[in-house]
Amino acid sequence: MTPEERVELFGDFNPGDYAAEAEQRWGGTDAWEQSQRRMSSFGKQDWQQFMAAFGDLSNRMADLLRSGAPATGDTAMELAEEHRQLLTRWCYDCTYEIHRGLGEMYVADPRFTANIDRTEPGLAVFMRDAILANANRATA
């Protein structure tokens, strides 16, 4: 993508600013290799579809949170599973173990929490809880 397209899609956020940290944390894993291979081939349209799919899911999860539904309920777990499947489709084979770790990171890393909670305050914790409940249900 051109720098102009990157600004159009991501605004002030530059994914390249976090590349070294991400590689240090996950480099050498199968998920990292898959993610690099898949996402490096994304064009502008791919990024638009990727962001739309995850944005839609985030909005539906926020709607569920606002409704008062529990993160451990069937609907929240179904959305968590959809999240896992989107990651598998677009990024890497997201096992339940990897998904659990991602959910925990949403809450443990204040950068992730702040970004997710821009959609709805408390959404990062809600998503983490739904992800954990879904993974526990699937692996029980």
N, C-alpha and C positions, 0 to 999 in steps of 0.2 A: 504494500500500500504506500501511497505517497504520504508525505507529512500532512498535507491538506486533508486527505481522506481520514487519516488517523485522528486529527482534531475534530473533523466532522462527526466521527463515530464515538470517540471517547472524551471529547472536550479537553479539559485540563489534565485528565489522567493519561499517563504514558506507561503502558505495560512494560516497556523496556527499562523503566526505572527500578523495577523489582526483579528483573531477570536473573541477576547474579545471586540474590538472596534465594530465589526459588530453586535455582540450580544447586546451590549449596545444601539446601534442605532435602531436595528430592532427586537431584541428578543421579543418574545411574540406575534408578528403579525402572521397572517395566512401564509403570504409569507415566513417568517422566518422558521416557523415550517415545511412547505412543503419542503423548500430548504434543511433543515437539514435532513429530512427524505429521500428525494430522493438522495441527493449528498453523504450522508454517506455510501450509498450502492454501490457507483461507484467503479469499479475495474480499472485496468490500461487501458483496452480496452475502457471502457466507457469514461474515461478522454481523451483518444486519439480522440475518435469520437466527443466528446464535443468540444475540442479545435480545431479540424479540421473544424467543422461546423462554429464556431464563427470566426476562422481565415479566412475562405473562404469568409464569409459575410463581414468582415472588409476589405479584399482586394478588393472586388467588390465595396464597398462603397468608398474606396480610389480611385479606377479607375474612378468612377463617379465624384468625386471631381476634380481629375486631368483633366477630360474632359471639365470642365467648366459648367457642368449641375447644375441647381439650387437645393439647398437642399429642396426647396418647390415643386419641380417638381414631376410628377407621378412616375418616376423610383426611385427617392430617397425615396419617401413615401412607395413604394412597398418594398424596402429593409428595411426600418424602420419597416414595418409590419412583414416582415420575421424575423427580430431581436426579435420583441415582441413574435412571435410564437415560436422561438427557446427557449427563456426564459421560456415560458409556457411549452414546451415539456420537457426541461431538469431540470428546477429549481423550478419554482412556477407559479401559475396562475397569469400572468402578465396583469393586467388591463391597460387601457389607462392612468388612473391616476398614477399608479405605474410607467408606462413607462415614462410618463412626468417627474416624479421625478428623475428617473434614468438618463434621458437625461440631466436634469439640473445639476445633480451631476457630470456628465462627464466633465462639464465645471467649476463648482464651486470648485471641489476638485483637486488641482494641481497634486496629485498622479495619479488620473484617466486620467486627460488631458495628462500628460507626457507619460503614458503607451499607450494610444490610438494614440497619435500623433507620436509615434515611427513608425507606419505604414506609415503615411503621415502627415506632418505638417498641422494643421488646421482641421484634421479629427474629433476631439472631438466636435468642434463647428458645423461642418457640420452634424454630426450624431445627435447632440442635435436638430438642426433646423429641420432635416428630421423627427425625432421622434415627435416633437411638431406639425409639419404640418400634419403628419399622424394621430395623436391623435385628432387634431382639426377637420380634415376631417371626421373621424369616428364618432365623438360625436356631429357633427353639426346637 
